[in-house]
Amino acid sequence: MGELLDALNSADAGIAPEGPTDKSAAEKAAETIQSASRRVSDVIETGRQPGMPLDTLARLVRQAPLHSLAIAFLLGVAISRRR
């Protein structure tokens, strides 16, 4: 058993790089998610500026919250029935 362990350790030593390693897949995924969330956040902030669609929608929802809720519910039902 010791010989097998020694052979595996020596094989691993030949494969592992000695210098700095590249980023792991988890680190790359985390960076990608952070970048995407920053872009989405920027787009939302742009859409909330006065006169933009999100600003208009927010004002309409504040003026008539029950009507907006009913419309959102009906849109949800219509979309879910198509699938």
Sequence and secondary structure as in RCSB ss.txt:
>XXXX:A:sequence
MGELLDALNSADAGIAPEGPTDKSAAEKAAETIQSASRRVSDVIETGRQPGMPLDTLARLVRQAPLHSLAIAFLL
GVAISRRR
>XXXX:A:secstr
 HHHHHHHHHHHHHHS SS     HHHHHHHHHHHHHHHHHHHHHHHTSTTSHHHHHHHHHHH HHHHHHHHHHH
HHHHHHH 
